[in-house]
């Protein structure tokens, strides 16, 4: 099983990555072992998608980093819950 994951960084940006061991990879991010996110700790796992193989995961990761992929992810995976009462 492979995963495409979305991390919310301390500055509010979203980082997209892929891995075959989600727990290990998230721990690596949180411990500051990943150069891309090291200066933006803490990171929070916002969502992930599980797929069958690496090729599909890498393709999805590329898509979610594109303009239309970001829009799709924001609409489907990364929406913040509506806390208004009105």
C-alpha positions in Angstrom: 0.0 0.0 0.0 1.2 3.5 -0.9 0.0 6.8 0.5 -0.2 10.4 -0.8 -0.4 12.6 2.3 -1.1 16.3 3.1 0.7 18.0 5.9 -0.3 21.4 7.2 2.9 23.4 8.0 3.3 25.9 10.8 2.9 28.8 8.3 -0.4 27.4 7.0 0.9 26.0 3.8 0.2 22.5 2.7 3.0 20.0 1.9 2.2 17.0 -0.3 4.3 13.8 -0.3 4.1 10.1 -0.9 5.4 7.1 0.9 4.8 3.4 1.5 5.1 3.8 5.3 2.9 6.7 6.4 3.7 6.5 10.2 7.4 6.4 9.7 7.3 9.3 7.2 5.1 11.5 9.3 7.4 10.8 12.3 10.4 11.9 10.1 8.7 15.1 9.3 7.8 15.8 12.9 11.3 15.1 14.1 12.8 17.6 11.6 14.5 14.9 9.5 13.0 16.2 6.2 14.7 19.2 4.8 11.6 20.5 3.0 9.6 20.9 6.2 12.3 21.2 8.9 12.0 24.9 9.3 8.2 24.8 9.3 7.5 22.7 12.4 5.2 21.6 13.8 3.5 19.7 11.0 0.0 18.2 11.2 -1.3 15.4 9.0 -4.5 16.8 7.5 -5.4 13.9 5.1 -4.1 11.1 3.1 -5.1 8.9 0.2 -4.2 5.1 0.0 -3.4 3.6 -3.4 -2.2 0.2 -4.5 1.2 1.0 -6.0 4.1 3.5 -6.1 3.5 4.6 -9.7 -0.1 5.6 -8.9 1.1 7.4 -5.7 3.8 9.4 -7.5 1.3 10.4 -10.3 -1.2 11.5 -7.7 1.4 13.5 -5.8 2.4 15.3 -9.0 -1.3 16.0 -9.7 -1.9 17.4 -6.2 1.0 19.7 -6.7 -0.5 21.2 -9.9 -2.9 24.1 -9.9 -6.0 22.0 -10.6 -4.8 19.3 -8.2 -4.4 21.9 -5.4 -7.9 23.1 -6.1 -9.3 19.6 -5.9 -7.5 18.8 -2.7 -8.6 22.0 -1.1 -12.2 21.3 -2.0 -12.3 17.6 -1.2 -9.6 16.9 1.5 -8.4 20.0 3.1 -11.5 22.0 3.9 -11.7 23.3 7.4 -14.8 22.4 9.3 -17.4 25.2 9.3 -17.6 26.3 12.9 -20.1 29.1 12.4 -23.5 28.7 14.0 -25.4 30.9 11.5 
